[in-house]
Amino acid sequence: MTGAARQQISFDDFERVDIRVGTVLKAEPFPEARKPAFRLTVDFGPDIGVKRSSAQITRHYSLEELPGRRVAAVVNFPPRQIGPMMSEVLCLGFPDEDGAVVLVGVDRDVPNGGKLF
């Protein structure tokens, strides 16, 4: 998705979206997904806990390289049924030139559960 920025929002609108950093604990195949995806188990620290996500990131990432990786995710969307699993968080990324997802990460060590501001 490219194009012009969307309509302006207030800072209060931004604060309602709870984006946190977490560490991928486990990445598994997800053959039941409609589009190629992995099942991720992500640790967001003691306040939020461990959550699961379906992530369409198979083009740029392998199952072996994901554990230990830091990711940013929206943690306050309602859970969503994706095939046989309940996806509890939305891992964030940007599209490459072909539309494949490149994950958002952090470049320094921060505690799991840290909130984006």
C-alpha positions in Angstrom: 0.0 0.0 0.0 1.5 3.3 -1.1 0.0 6.7 -1.8 -0.6 9.9 0.1 -0.9 10.0 3.8 -4.4 9.5 5.2 -6.6 12.0 6.9 -5.1 13.6 10.0 -5.9 12.1 13.4 -5.6 13.5 16.9 -2.9 12.5 19.3 -5.6 10.9 21.4 -6.4 8.7 18.4 -2.8 7.6 18.2 -2.6 6.9 21.9 -5.5 4.5 21.6 -3.4 2.2 19.4 -1.3 0.1 21.8 1.9 -0.8 19.9 4.4 -2.8 22.0 7.7 -4.5 21.4 8.1 -8.2 22.0 10.5 -11.1 21.4 9.6 -14.0 19.1 9.8 -17.2 21.2 8.6 -19.6 18.5 7.9 -19.6 14.8 5.9 -22.5 13.2 4.6 -23.3 9.8 0.9 -22.4 9.2 -0.2 -24.5 6.2 -3.9 -23.9 7.0 -3.6 -20.2 6.3 -5.2 -18.9 3.0 -2.0 -17.0 2.1 1.5 -18.2 3.1 2.1 -17.4 6.7 3.8 -18.4 9.9 2.4 -18.8 13.4 4.4 -16.7 15.9 4.5 -16.9 19.6 5.7 -13.6 21.0 6.7 -12.5 24.6 5.5 -9.0 25.4 6.7 -9.1 29.1 4.9 -9.7 32.3 2.1 -7.1 31.9 0.9 -8.3 28.5 2.3 -11.9 28.5 2.8 -14.3 25.6 0.6 -13.8 22.6 0.1 -15.6 19.2 0.0 -14.1 15.8 -0.4 -15.2 12.2 2.1 -13.3 10.1 2.4 -13.3 6.3 6.2 -12.9 6.3 7.3 -16.1 4.5 9.0 -14.3 1.6 11.7 -12.5 3.7 12.0 -14.7 6.8 12.7 -18.3 7.6 11.3 -20.2 10.6 14.9 -20.6 11.9 15.8 -16.9 12.0 12.6 -15.6 13.7 13.1 -16.9 17.4 14.8 -14.1 19.3 13.9 -11.4 16.8 12.3 -8.2 18.3 9.0 -7.2 16.7 6.5 -4.4 17.0 2.8 -5.3 17.3 -0.6 -3.9 18.0 -1.7 -5.6 21.2 -5.2 -4.1 21.7 -7.1 -5.2 18.6 -9.7 -7.9 19.4 -8.4 -11.5 18.7 -9.1 -12.6 15.1 -9.8 -16.2 13.9 -7.3 -17.1 11.2 -8.1 -20.6 10.0 -7.8 -22.9 13.0 -5.9 -20.4 15.2 -6.8 -17.3 17.1 -4.4 -14.4 16.2 -4.1 -12.2 19.3 -1.8 -9.4 18.1 -0.9 -7.8 14.7 2.8 -7.8 14.0 3.7 -4.7 12.1 5.7 -4.4 8.9 6.2 -2.4 5.7 5.7 -3.6 2.1 8.7 -4.1 -0.1 8.5 -3.1 -3.8 6.5 -6.3 -4.5 4.2 -6.0 -1.5 5.9 -8.6 0.7 6.1 -7.7 4.4 9.3 -6.5 6.0 8.9 -6.6 9.8 9.3 -3.5 11.9 11.9 -3.9 14.6 14.1 -2.0 17.0 17.8 -1.3 16.7 18.6 -1.3 20.5 17.8 -3.5 23.4 14.6 -2.5 25.1 12.4 -4.5 27.5 9.6 -6.6 26.2 6.3 -4.8 26.5 7.7 -1.3 25.9 5.1 1.0 24.4 5.7 2.9 21.2 5.3 6.6 21.6 
